[in-house]
Amino acid sequence: MPEDPISMTEQDEHCEGVSTIAWFLTGAAIGVTAALLFAPRSGRVTRRYLSNKTQEGKDAVAHTGSDIVDAGRDVFERGRKLVERRRRLVRARPQTGARLNSPEVGPSRGVCLRARA
């Protein structure tokens, strides 16, 4: 049974992505090797330098990760407050809530109309 041409295209794209990553990692490994071979410093100094840079990288990743978590919490909290305001609006004025969810207005525009109501 012949394969679906769409799934072949998706498979080709996946393989291309994996190939790109593999070539990138290969190039990075070659670059690191060349840098260590031609380093103007002794092995001990080079290892200390790499250790320090690795630690700086870990610290930067940890800091960035905590920033991303904080931003995610902020977005979640804003969304929760938005839902809670909408829930209060619908409880206070059920006819307004029904109008805001009508096909003419739609749920996304209803949130904006809430401020005007």
DAPE-V11088 format. One record per helix or strand of 3 or more residues. SS is the DSSP state (@ for helix, = for strand). FROM is the first residue (numbers start at 0). TO is the last residue. Records with the same first field share a line. If there is no record, write none. Layout:
SS=FROM-TO ; FROM-TO
//
This chain:
@=4-36 ; 42-91 ; 93-99 ; 106-115
//
